[in-house]
Amino acid sequence: MSIFKQIDRRNNMTKQLTVLISGGTSGVGKAIAKSFAQRNADVTLIGRNVARAQQAVTELQQLTGNPNISYLIGDLADKRANQKLADEFKLTHAHLDVLVNSAGSIPKTATENINLNLRSHYWLTHNLVDLLSAAPTMAHVFIITGMPLAIYLGPIYERQNTLLDRGLWLLTHKTLLVRLLADQLSSHHVAVNALFPGGVQSNLSSWNQSVSNNEVLAAARVVTDPQLQTITGGFFSDKARSISLNHRKYSVARAKKILTPYL
């Protein structure tokens, strides 16, 4: 049975969302932060550079008129620092409605790929599962990923010798992580989905630097659309459309087998 399913909704009343976004001080994460800030959400950004975080908060507050934007600083790829960030967030928040795992990089090494692009998302999500479970309506976890076609066609293998290898490893293993987390958190009434943000201006690559777009509206649409907000274990496009993937290739059983050695 596929993990791609729908969870029964709780009574969904209008409320201020509490949102936490890793990698939220620039690029895709910042664009997603703006979309939630425009909806008057309480938004916290996670970054590694204080000056950049302060600048991002000021800019978002000015752009949206929302004063409820703050930041936390730490290295999510370090397990202890990841836990410390979660603990700091819990000091000021009793629940969490939306967690966006956007922090990531074009990996230069296999170790960087595993720690930042895979483990950091798993650790942060589990470190915050109590706050996600405490959300008054269904909580949402998003893992930001890449082109759906590459994920559909790309083979799942463990070698990371070249940049292409590491890129395919990143995309396929993030998708497996979505399946695994969706299965693990289903009893907590938490939806977990992958999200392709489309082309967004950032410093991630020379191509991203040339892109003019700085809007990512899909996550906020999924969270607020009654027809989408109960889906878990799925994959959403930058237009908030549900994308079908091969559920035998990306099954829960396969996710457990492949990811357990890393996690």
C-alpha positions as a printed NumPy array, in Angstrom:
array([[  0.   ,   0.   ,   0.   ],
       [  1.418,   3.388,  -0.967],
       [  2.257,   5.926,   1.727],
       [  0.808,   8.525,  -0.629],
       [ -2.556,   8.988,   1.067],
       [ -4.818,  11.443,   2.811],
       [ -5.139,  11.974,   6.541],
       [ -8.49 ,  12.921,   8.086],
       [ -8.68 ,  16.649,   8.743],
       [ -9.275,  18.186,  12.131],
       [-11.516,  21.22 ,  12.365],
       [ -9.544,  23.77 ,  10.337],
       [-10.248,  27.193,  11.822],
       [ -8.582,  30.422,  10.787],
       [ -5.501,  30.924,  12.928],
       [ -2.027,  32.424,  12.874],
       [  0.385,  29.823,  11.592],
       [  3.686,  29.146,  13.329],
       [  6.333,  28.47 ,  10.677],
       [  9.998,  27.419,  10.963],
       [ 12.209,  27.458,   7.861],
       [ 15.731,  26.073,   7.683],
       [ 17.858,  27.899,   5.14 ],
       [ 15.345,  30.705,   5.475],
       [ 17.761,  33.615,   5.244],
       [ 18.277,  33.417,   1.478],
       [ 17.091,  31.877,  -1.778],
       [ 14.226,  29.397,  -1.734],
       [ 13.841,  29.427,   2.047],
       [ 13.564,  33.2  ,   2.15 ],
       [ 11.037,  33.201,  -0.694],
       [  8.896,  30.665,   1.174],
       [  9.248,  32.728,   4.349],
       [  7.872,  35.746,   2.497],
       [  4.81 ,  33.809,   1.333],
       [  3.934,  32.847,   4.903],
       [  4.806,  36.258,   6.34 ],
       [  2.344,  37.803,   3.883],
       [ -0.313,  35.609,   5.514],
       [  0.565,  37.089,   8.913],
       [  2.267,  33.917,  10.13 ],
       [  4.778,  33.81 ,  12.977],
       [  7.918,  32.982,  10.977],
       [ 11.318,  31.887,  12.302],
       [ 14.297,  31.586,   9.963],
       [ 17.246,  29.275,  10.606],
       [ 20.591,  30.377,   9.207],
       [ 24.317,  30.163,   9.868],
       [ 25.299,  33.813,   9.416],
       [ 24.04 ,  36.408,  11.904],
       [ 24.406,  39.43 ,   9.621],
       [ 22.561,  37.693,   6.76 ],
       [ 19.821,  36.54 ,   9.135],
       [ 19.334,  40.025,  10.547],
       [ 19.182,  41.473,   7.043],
       [ 16.641,  38.863,   5.932],
       [ 14.396,  39.525,   8.929],
       [ 14.485,  43.292,   8.383],
       [ 13.788,  42.93 ,   4.661],
       [ 10.871,  40.544,   5.171],
       [  9.348,  42.72 ,   7.863],
       [  9.504,  45.745,   5.576],
       [  8.17 ,  43.85 ,   2.542],
       [  5.233,  42.235,   4.341],
       [  4.479,  44.594,   7.222],
       [  4.644,  41.555,   9.507],
       [  6.686,  42.13 ,  12.7  ],
       [  6.473,  38.479,  13.78 ],
       [  9.646,  37.345,  12.016],
       [ 12.749,  36.18 ,  13.887],
       [ 15.8  ,  33.975,  13.424],
       [ 17.94 ,  31.274,  15.004],
       [ 21.587,  30.583,  14.216],
       [ 23.283,  27.198,  14.086],
       [ 24.71 ,  24.383,  11.979],
       [ 21.94 ,  21.875,  11.27 ],
       [ 24.433,  19.397,   9.792],
       [ 25.856,  18.928,  13.302],
       [ 23.627,  16.616,  15.343],
       [ 24.138,  18.41 ,  18.676],
       [ 23.704,  21.853,  17.161],
       [ 20.549,  20.628,  15.43 ],
       [ 19.079,  19.52 ,  18.76 ],
       [ 20.129,  22.82 ,  20.385],
       [ 18.303,  24.823,  17.7  ],
       [ 15.161,  22.776,  18.236],
       [ 15.406,  23.309,  21.99 ],
       [ 15.827,  27.061,  21.504],
       [ 12.734,  27.191,  19.326],
       [ 10.745,  25.311,  21.98 ],
       [ 11.57 ,  27.994,  24.545],
       [  9.362,  30.487,  22.688],
       [  6.82 ,  28.278,  20.905],
       [  4.293,  25.76 ,  22.218],
       [  3.513,  24.237,  18.838],
       [  4.638,  24.239,  15.201],
       [  2.266,  24.278,  12.226],
       [  4.769,  24.251,   9.344],
       [  8.388,  23.078,   9.143],
       [ 10.206,  23.741,   5.864],
       [ 13.487,  21.86 ,   5.43 ],
       [ 15.099,  24.13 ,   2.846],
       [ 18.715,  24.238,   4.031],
       [ 21.03 ,  22.562,   1.551],
       [ 23.941,  22.915,  -0.813],
       [ 25.454,  21.661,  -4.033],
       [ 27.634,  19.076,  -2.273],
       [ 31.385,  18.96 ,  -2.822],
       [ 31.76 ,  15.709,  -0.864],
       [ 29.665,  12.695,   0.073],
       [ 29.935,  13.623,   3.763],
       [ 28.531,  17.095,   3.141],
       [ 25.745,  15.587,   1.068],
       [ 24.753,  13.086,   3.736],
       [ 24.931,  15.47 ,   6.689],
       [ 23.4  ,  18.649,   5.245],
       [ 21.107,  17.39 ,   2.51 ],
       [ 19.719,  14.329,   4.29 ],
       [ 20.482,  13.906,   7.983],
       [ 19.833,  17.54 ,   8.941],
       [ 16.237,  17.26 ,   7.675],
       [ 15.633,  13.982,   9.473],
       [ 17.14 ,  15.227,  12.743],
       [ 15.315,  18.561,  12.779],
       [ 11.965,  16.986,  11.963],
       [ 12.284,  14.411,  14.739],
       [ 13.669,  16.967,  17.189],
       [ 10.479,  18.989,  16.68 ],
       [  7.933,  16.176,  16.418],
       [  6.414,  17.035,  19.816],
       [  5.69 ,  20.606,  18.687],
       [  4.361,  19.409,  15.334],
       [  2.068,  16.973,  17.142],
       [  0.823,  19.82 ,  19.352],
       [ -0.387,  21.898,  16.386],
       [ -4.132,  22.669,  16.706],
       [ -4.733,  21.385,  13.16 ],
       [ -2.678,  19.111,  10.937],
       [  0.994,  20.115,  10.89 ],
       [  3.034,  20.13 ,   7.686],
       [  6.649,  19.244,   6.943],
       [  8.137,  20.09 ,   3.552],
       [ 11.446,  18.878,   2.156],
       [ 12.655,  21.108,  -0.66 ],
       [ 13.946,  19.146,  -3.625],
       [ 14.745,  19.36 ,  -7.332],
       [ 13.374,  18.605, -10.778],
       [ 10.612,  15.96 , -10.722],
       [ 11.78 ,  14.471, -14.034],
       [ 15.267,  13.814, -12.652],
       [ 13.762,  12.191,  -9.577],
       [ 11.465,  10.078, -11.731],
       [ 14.171,   8.921, -14.138],
       [ 17.292,   8.971, -11.958],
       [ 18.54 ,   5.638, -10.593],
       [ 18.795,   5.077,  -6.853],
       [ 22.389,   4.13 ,  -6.093],
       [ 24.887,   4.811,  -3.352],
       [ 27.976,   5.984,  -5.229],
       [ 28.914,   9.655,  -4.854],
       [ 32.139,   9.873,  -6.854],
       [ 31.181,  12.784,  -9.123],
       [ 29.014,  15.885,  -8.87 ],
       [ 26.391,  14.173, -11.028],
       [ 26.43 ,  11.135,  -8.744],
       [ 25.993,  13.334,  -5.688],
       [ 23.184,  15.279,  -7.347],
       [ 21.232,  12.116,  -8.201],
       [ 21.92 ,  10.72 ,  -4.736],
       [ 20.574,  13.934,  -3.171],
       [ 17.349,  13.978,  -5.214],
       [ 16.499,  10.307,  -4.885],
       [ 17.393,  10.012,  -1.208],
       [ 15.42 ,  13.132,  -0.271],
       [ 12.403,  11.574,  -1.954],
       [ 12.928,   8.362,  -0.011],
       [ 13.197,  10.471,   3.155],
       [  9.787,  11.979,   2.467],
       [  8.31 ,   8.462,   2.267],
       [ 10.047,   7.411,   5.466],
       [  9.045,  10.482,   7.496],
       [  5.469,  10.388,   6.214],
       [  5.214,   6.824,   7.461],
       [  6.872,   7.588,  10.797],
       [  4.77 ,  10.682,  11.525],
       [  1.375,   9.584,  10.249],
       [  0.236,   8.651,  13.768],
       [  1.229,  12.145,  14.946],
       [ -1.169,  13.783,  12.469],
       [  1.711,  15.372,  10.566],
       [  1.81 ,  15.561,   6.757],
       [  5.237,  15.233,   5.105],
       [  5.745,  16.128,   1.432],
       [  8.445,  16.982,  -1.078],
       [  8.262,  20.359,  -2.816],
       [  9.916,  21.492,  -6.026],
       [ 10.178,  25.315,  -5.762],
       [ 11.011,  26.022,  -9.409],
       [ 13.709,  28.486, -10.437],
       [ 14.459,  30.955,  -7.645],
       [ 17.113,  33.633,  -7.382],
       [ 19.921,  32.623,  -5.015],
       [ 23.682,  32.236,  -4.71 ],
       [ 23.464,  28.455,  -5.002],
       [ 24.82 ,  28.481,  -8.562],
       [ 25.592,  30.871, -11.411],
       [ 22.29 ,  29.854, -13.024],
       [ 20.327,  30.697,  -9.872],
       [ 22.049,  34.073,  -9.715],
       [ 20.649,  34.926, -13.145],
       [ 17.051,  34.021, -12.219],
       [ 14.778,  36.977, -11.435],
       [ 12.014,  35.076,  -9.605],
       [ 11.901,  35.345,  -5.813],
       [  8.406,  33.962,  -5.195],
       [  7.583,  30.47 ,  -3.909],
       [  3.885,  30.254,  -3.111],
       [  3.316,  26.504,  -3.33 ],
       [  3.946,  25.597,   0.334],
       [  1.462,  28.161,   1.634],
       [ -1.088,  27.011,  -0.943],
       [ -0.767,  23.373,   0.093],
       [ -1.154,  24.236,   3.768],
       [ -4.282,  26.322,   3.22 ],
       [ -6.044,  24.358,   0.435],
       [ -8.554,  21.862,   1.906],
       [ -8.04 ,  19.533,  -1.075],
       [ -4.251,  19.45 ,  -0.641],
       [ -3.595,  19.919,   3.042],
       [ -4.312,  16.305,   4.024],
       [ -1.945,  14.686,   1.506],
       [  1.166,  13.059,   2.929],
       [  4.055,  11.195,   1.362],
       [  3.516,  13.172,  -1.834],
       [  5.373,  15.477,  -4.186],
       [  4.229,  18.991,  -5.099],
       [  5.318,  21.134,  -8.017],
       [  6.043,  24.856,  -7.847],
       [  2.386,  25.361,  -8.858],
       [  1.19 ,  23.277,  -5.898],
       [  0.155,  20.451,  -8.194],
       [  0.467,  16.901,  -6.937],
       [  3.015,  14.947,  -9.003],
       [  2.853,  11.166,  -9.296],
       [  6.072,   9.208,  -8.813],
       [  6.821,   5.513,  -9.072],
       [  5.58 ,   4.177,  -5.738],
       [  7.428,   0.882,  -6.14 ],
       [ 10.678,   2.748,  -6.684],
       [  9.966,   5.088,  -3.774],
       [  8.235,   2.703,  -1.386],
       [  8.364,   2.87 ,   2.402],
       [ 10.07 ,  -0.515,   2.573],
       [ 12.791,   0.609,   0.177],
       [ 13.184,   3.902,   2.055],
       [ 13.763,   2.043,   5.318],
       [ 16.274,  -0.33 ,   3.753],
       [ 18.315,   2.357,   1.976],
       [ 18.18 ,   5.173,   4.531],
       [ 18.599,   3.287,   7.818],
       [ 22.42 ,   3.067,   7.485],
       [ 22.599,   6.856,   7.105],
       [ 20.169,   7.836,   9.853]])
